[in-house]
Amino acid sequence: MVAGASNIEVFIVSPIVDRRNIEFVLFDVFGLGEILASPFYAHCDRDTVEQILDSAERMATEIFLPSAVELDANPPRMVDGKVQIIPEVGAALAAYADAGLSAQTFGHNDGGLQLPYTMAMAVDGMFIAANQAIANYAILTTAAAHLLVAFGTDEQKRLYAAPMIEGRWTGTMCLSEPQAGSSLSDITTRAEPAGDGSYHLHGSKMWISGAGHQIKENIVNLVLAKIPGGAAGVKGISLFIVPQRLVDKDGNPGADNNVTLVGLNHKMGQRGITNCMLNFGETGATVGYLVGEPHQGLRYMFHMMNEARIGVGHGAAMSGLVGYLYSRSYAQERLQGRRIGQKDPKTPQVPLIEHPDIRRMLLAQKTKVEGAIALCYYCSLLIDKAAVSEGDERKDASILLDILTPIAKSWPSEHCLQANDLAIQVLGGAGYTLDHPVERLYRDNRLNPIHEGTVAIHGLDLLGRKVRLEGGRGLHLLADRINETIRQALGSNALSPYAARLAEALAQMQRATAAVIGQTNDELGLANATLYLDAAGTVVVAWLWLWQAVTAERRLADEDMLDEAFYRAKLAACRYCFEYILPATENSFALVEKLDDTFLSMPLDQILA
């Protein structure tokens, strides 16, 4: 640390990560050590985790971060039908692959490192924080390869998944179409049998991230299409491997596969990753290979989509984290005005962090960002628990993950965007300029409430489907875990009031859920599903903050004074969550429970008046 401009001290921290928070949440709170102790991860211990995190932090800081501003200012462009991208993108992805990071979460049998998903999320979070546009190429590829490992044939794994696991090729997911958007039942891309076991695809896909480039020697496009004769709607959708270049029996890319790049979408944020409109079959036969069974494509694609949805939430959290770290540092260094009550202009100006509202905005950012990170880590921990468990324990982890996935995608996307907004506000007018990264981080984060399903779609998914699965078992399991933390917190004089508030919020959530499930008019019952989603997410994040606070109190009781400031900051953030954030759920749940129809019953002529 170095002396600041006043009597406070300015701490020199990483611009992209808070390693102490990673260690606290993963090991002290969630007990990742128990996962590492399982036979499946016997080759990986805490020292290994620390070493990989160290290497990833260096690589992200030294290779990914330096090009973030340039890539935002000079996004991919289309020249003579081909994409031009600054060379730093290819160099960064090559370094990522050379370090073996493309293979982190794949089993040894598939050529992977077989590392816990939770650890890989922490690793990739650093690359997202450093340069989200570049990191997204790698993260999309990992999700595509996971899908093929889960559902592809041995031949498909060898020819298409293996090169992605090695980091030699990239992957995409091709769902949306110009006329359909998120309504997948309305897609029209079709796949005609070619007579040799392959298919010829015809149609267009829109908003395809990571497609159309020449960064790597091939791109594996995973495309949803309909085979003639299939059922109408989503039940008739199949999934196809559509490589950018055709592949021979030895896995060598050859001729172009007529996946035509129509154009690039020019975006507000995350500008460095291509976002394309693609045509199939326009300039010749576009060959595709069926994954799994016909008409099961959407089920298979959900494997990738759900992984991507948690990834979206985590990406939002990391954008929020970088904005928080930057604005916190700026607030320590920037001298501005004097404290309330100090009127003498001859007295020295004080750093921004001395002003109460700056402290409020910093604590709000910390609470939202670290709460979102804990939420995403907990979801990744459930993936690891399912991998190392059997029977009911594995099933419970999977059901919990199902109910938390729409929350993990949506709550960070909205609340960490708010954190980015506060980061700009801390800097004042300077934050609105290109001189500081906070405006870019806000633009990058603004996409996250939209892609991989809008917030409204995930509200309908949670309240219309997930809370009802298996007689509401997912919600019961979640409530059991929340109540366990409440019981622990009731033993603390400082935390017991928060435990009581959380218990009431949980009860209100359960009443609102029951009211909707008991409603036969689905449109009325789900009218406020978005409010329910946000409020439910806030209850979950409040639980995770209470869990962190219980752990922090224990560490303080152990006289771990070296990290006293860290633990007390956790307690302060927990307090902020319960005083400023959780109370908002009361009104939201009340509206859901009473089936409020204010806007639903409003005639269109009044809305348009």
N, C-alpha and C positions, 0 to 999 in steps of 0.2 A: 504494500500500500504506500501511497505518497501523500504528503501533506496537501490539503485542499486550500482553497482561497480563504477559508475561515477557520474556526476552531473545530470543525468537523473533519473527519478523515475520508478521503476518496479511495474506495477499494477498487483495485485493478482486477477485473474479472474477465472471463471469456465473453466475447460478444455474441456467442451462439449457444451456450449451454451453461447450466448450473449443475456441475457434477455432484456437489454435495446433496442436492435435492434428489438426483437420480439414485444415489446410494441409499439415502434415507427411505425413499418410497419403496424401492425394489427390495431391499434387504431388511430394513428395520420394521417397516409397516407390513409389506406383503409376504415377507419370508421367502424370497426367491431361492435362498439356500436350500430349502426343502426340495424344490424342483431340481436343483443341481445335484442333490444327493441321490436322485433316482438312477437306476441302472441305465436308462435311456440316455442320460446326460453325464454318465460317469467320466467321460473324457474332458469335461468342462467344470472348472471350479471357480471360486470367486476371483482368484488371482488371474485366471484366464479372462474372465469378464473385464477386469480392470485393464489388462493389457490391450485387449481389443478396443475398449472404449478410448484408451489413450491414443492408440494409432488412428482410430476414426476421427477423434477430435483434431489431431494434427492435420490429417488429410483434408478434412472439411474446411479447416481454417486456412490452410496454405494453398489448396488447389481449387476448391469449390467457391469459397467466399470472394476471392479477388475479382472474379468475372461477373458477379451478381449485378452490379450497376451497369456495366457495359452490355450485358445480355438483355437487360430490361430496356435499355436505350436503342439496342440494335437487335430486335427480335428476328426470328427466321423470316425469310422473304422468298417469294417464288420468282425465279428467273428462268425463262425458257422452259417452263414446265417442271423445273426441279427446285428443290428447297436449298437455299444457302443459309448456313448457320455459322456463327463465329467458331473458329477452331478450338477455343477453350472448352466447348461442350464435349467434343469427342475426346479430348485429352483427359478431362475429368472422369468421364465414364470409363475410359480405358484404365485409369488408375484405380477406380472402384473395382473393376473386374479383376485386375491384376492382383489386388489385395485379397481376392477370394470372397468379397462381400456379396457378390451376386448369389453365392451358394449358401448363405448363412443358415437358412431355416430348412434346407432340404436334407433328407436322410442320407446316411452314408451310402446306402444302396442306390441312390439316385445321383451320386457324385457330389453330395453336399457336405457341409461342415457339421450338420445336425446340432445347431445351437438353439437354445430356447427362443421362442418367438418374442418373449418379453425383452430379452437382451437385444435381439435384432431391431426391435422397435426403438430402443434407446440409442442404438448405433445410428440407424437411419434418421432419427430425429435430428442428429447433428448436421447431416447433409441437407436435410430439408431446411433447417434454420440458416445454413450458410448460403444455399442457393436452391430454392424449392423447384425452380423450373428444370434444372439439370437432374435433381434427385428424382423427380417424377418419372423420367424415362426409366430409371432403374427400378423404381417401386412398381410401376405398371408391369414391367417385364417379370418381376418376381411373382406377382399375382397371376399372370397368364400361365407361367410355368407351373405354379401350384395347381391350377385347374387341370392342366394336362397330366400331371403326375397322379391326380385323383381319379380322372375319368378316361384318359387316353389309353390306347393300346400300347403294348410294348414297343411296337414299331414307331408309333407317334411320339412316344417319350424319347426314343433314340434319335429320331430325325429332327424333332422340333423342341422338345423340352430341354434336352441336354445342352444345345448351344445357348439357350437362354440362361440356364443355370451357370454355365461357364462365363457368361457375360459377353459372348461373341455376337449374339443377336438380341434384338429387342422385341417386345410384344405389345399388343394393343387389345382393347375390347371395343367391338363395333356393334352398338345397340341402336342408338337413335337414328332417325331418318328425318329429312326436312319436313315432311308432312305429319310426322307422328310425335316427335319430341319424346316425352317420357311415357307416352301411351303405347307400350310395346305391342298391344293387341292389334294395333293399326299398321304395323310394319308391312311393307310390300316386297322387300327383297326376296327373290325366290332362288331356289337351287334345283336345277334340272339334272336328273341322273344322266351321266355320260356313257353308261354301258360298261364301264371298266371298274366300277366301284367308286369312282370319283364323281364329282358333281360340277356343273357349270353354273356360276352365280351371276345373277342379273339384278341390278338395282343400285341404290345410292345410300350412303351412310353419312351422317352429319355430326359435328362436334367430336370428332375422333382425335383424342389426345395421343401424341407420340407417334403418329403415322406419317408416311410420306417422305421421310428424310433419307439421307444416305450416310448417316453417322456410322452405322454398322453394316455388315455385309448382307444382312437380311432382316426382315420384320415379319413376325408371326402375328397375323391379324386373326383374332377370334371373332367370328361373324355370326350373328343371329339371322336366320333366313327360314323361309317356309318351303317345304317340299310339296309339290302338287298332290292334291288328294288328302292333305292333312286337315285336321279339325280347324274350325274358325277360331280366331283369337289367339291367346297365348298358348293354348293347348296344341296348336299346330306348329310351334316354333322349334326348329332344330339348330344345332350349333356346328360350325364348320371351322376347320383350320384353313386359312387362306393366306399362304405365304406371299410376300412381295415378289420374291423370285422363286421359281420352281426348284425343287430339290431332287437330286438323283438318289439312287439306292444307297450310296455311300455318305449321304448327307451334304453333298456339295451344292451350293446355290448355282443355278444356271440361268435359263431364259427368264425374261420378265413375264409376270403372271397377269399382266393387263389390269392391275389395280391402279386406276387412273386418279391422280391427284387433280381435282377440279379447282381447288383454291384453298387458301389459308384464311382462317378467321382471325381478325385483328382484335385483340382483347384488352380490357382495362388493366388486368393484372395477370400474373403467371405467364408473362409474354414470351418467355424463352423456350417453352415447349410447344412444338407444333400442334395446331388444332385445325383439323382438316374436314373438307368434304371429299369423299371418295366415291368413285363410280366403279361398278363391277360389270364386266362384259361389254364395255363400250367400244374398245379398240381390238377386241378379239376374245377368245375364251378365257375366262377367269376361273381357274380350277380350285375347287375346295374339297376338303376331306371331312367326312362326317365324324364327329366326336360322340362316342357312346351310341345310344339308341335314337332312332328318329323321334321327333316330336317331344324330346325331353330337354331341348336346348336351354330353356329358361331355367330349369332346375340346376343344370350344370353351371350356367353362367352366374347364378346366385352365389356359387362358391367363390368366384372372383369378385363379384360385386360386394359381398359382405366384407371380404378382406379390404377392398378398396374403400368401403364406407368407414371402417375404423381408421384406415389410413388418412382419409379426408379429415376426420376429427383430429387426428394427431397432427396433421399438417397445419390445421388451424391453430392448435395449441402452440406449435413451435413458432409460427409467425407472431403469435401473441407474446411468446416468451422473449423473442429477440427485440420486439418493440418495448417490452417492459424493461429489459436489461439496459437498452440504450437510453430510454427516458430516465431511468433511475440514475445512471451515470451522469447524464446531462444535468439533472436536478442537483446533483452534488457539486458540479463545477460552475454552473451558470449563476453569476451574481445578479440579483434582481430585487430592487426595493428594500424595504425594511419590515421588520415584524410589526404586527398590529400594535398600535400604541406608541411606536417609535416614530416621532414626527421630525426629529432634528435631522436636516439634510446633511449635516456635517458628520454624522455617524456613518460607519462603513455599511455598504450594502451587504445583504446576507444571501447565501445560496438559496435557490428556489426551494430546496427541500425543507427549509425552515418555515415555509408558509403552510398553514393548515390544509388548504384545499389541494395543494400539490401532494401532501402526504396522503390525503384521501384518495386521490387518483392513482397514486402508486400502490397503495394497499388494495384498492379495487382491482388493479391489474394483476397483482400477485395472487389474490384470492381466486380470480377467474382462471388465470393461466395455470397455476399449480394444481387447482382443482381439476381442470380439464386434462392435464397430463396424468394425474393419478387415475382418472376415469379410463383413459386409453390404456395405461399400463395394467389396470385391473382386468380389462377385456383381454389383453394379450396374455395375462396370467391364466385366465380361464382356458385359453387355447392350449397352453402348456400343461395345465392340469388334465385336460381331456386326453392329451397325448401320453401322459405317464400313468393314467388311472384306468380302472376297469369297472364294469358293472354300473351300479347306481351313481357312484362318484363321477364317472365319466359322463353319464347321461345328465346329471345335475349341472355339471360345468357347461355342457352344450346348451341346455335349456336357458341357463342364466345368460350365456353369451347371446342367445337369440333375442332375449328381451332387452338386453343392454345395447345391442348394435345400433338401433335407430337413435338411441340417446347419445351414444358415443360419436355418431356422425354429426348430430344436429346441435347438441348443447355447446360443444367447443366452437362450432362454426359460427354461432351467433354471439356467444359471450366473449370469445377471444377476438372477434371482430370489434366488439365494444372496447376491449382492452387496447386494441390498436388505435381506436379513435381517441382514447384517453392518452395514449402515448403522444399523439400529435398535439393534443391539448396541453400537455405538460411543457412541450417545447414552445407553445404559442405560435406566433407567426412563422418562426423558423421551421416548425414541424410541417408546415404546409408547402415548403420549398423542396426542390430536388437536392439541396445541400445535405439533407439528412435522410436516412433510410426509412423513417417511420411512415412517410406517405406511400412509399413503394410497398411496404409490408401491409398497409391497409388495403391497397389495390389488389395485392396478391390474395389476401384473405377474403375479399368480397365475393370471390367465386365459390367459396366453400359452402355457404348456405344453399347453393343452387345445384352444383354437380354431384353425381352419384345419388340423385334423387333429391328434390327440393325438400325443405323443412316440412312443408305441408304433406308431402308423400310419406315422410317418415312418421308424422303424427298419425296419419290414417293407418299405417302399418302397425304402430305400437298399440293404439287404442282399438283399432278395428280387428286386429288379428293376434298380435303377440301376447297381449295380456289374457287372451282367451284360450290359448293353446293348452291342451291336456288339462282342461278344467281350471286354468289359471295357475298351474304349478310353477311357472316361471316367476310370477309375482309373489307367490308364497315363499319360494326359495329366497328371493331378494329380501322380502320382509324379515325372514328368519335371520339373515346376516346383518341387516340393519339393527334388528332388536338385540342381537348379541353385542354389538358395539354400544348400543344404548345402555345395556346392563353394565358394561364395563365402565362407562362414563358416569353412571349414577353413583359410583363409589368415590368420585372426586367432587369436592366442594365447589371448585371452580367450573367444572364441566357439567355438573348435574343439571343446571338450568337449560343448557343446550340440549342435553339428552331429552328433557321433557318436551322441549319445542319440536325436536325431531320426531318424537313419538306422536305428537299431535299432527304434524304435517303428514306423516305416514298414514295415520288413521284417516285423515281427510282425503288423501290420495286413494285409499281403499274404498271410501264411500263414493267418491266420484266415479271410480271404475265400476262399482256395482250398479250405480244409477244408469250408466251408459249401457252396460251389458243387459240390463233389464228393459231397455227401450227397444221396441220393435221397429220404430221408424229410424232406419240407419242414417239417413241424411240428417235428421235432427240430433241423433245421438253422437254423430261424429262432426257436427258443425264446429265444435271448439276443440277438435283433436290437436291442433297446433298449440293451443294454450296448455292442454294436458301434457303434451310432449315436453314443453319447456319447464313446466312445473315439476313433472316427474324427474326430469334431468337435474333440476335444482335440489330436489330431495336426495337424489343419489350423490350428488357432489357434496352436499352438506354432510351426508353420512361419511364420505371419504375424508372430509375435513375433520370430523369428530374423531374418526379412527386415527388420523395423523396426530391430532391433539392428545389423545390418550397415550400414544406412543411417545410423543415429545415430553409429556409429563413424567413418564417412566424414566426416560433418559435423564431428565433433570434430577429426579429422585436418586438416580445412580451417581449423582455428583459428577456428571460429564460436563465440567465447566468449560472445557475447551470449545465446545460448540454451544455454549449457553445462549448466545445471541441468536443462533440459527433456530434453536428449539423455541425460544420465546417469540421469535418472528412467526413460527408456525402457530403458536397459541393466539397471537394477535390476528393472524389471517382467519383462523377459525372463528374468532369473535366477530370479525367483520362479516363473515359469511352468514352467521346467525342473526346479526343485528341489522344488516343492510340488504342481504340477498334473499335469504329464506322467507322472510315475511311476505314477499310478493306472491308466493304460491297460494296464500290463503284466498285471495280474490280469484285467482285463476281456477283453482279447484272448485270454488263456490259456483262460478259460472258454468263449469262443466257439469257439476252435480245437479244444478237446477235446470239443465238442458236449455240454457238461454238461447233464444232464437232472434235476437235483435236484428242482425243483418240478414239472417235467413228468411225472415218474414217480410223484409222490406221489399216492396215491389220494384222491379227494374226501372220503371219510369222515375221513381224517386232517387234511385242510385245515380241515374244518368241526368237528373235535373240540374 
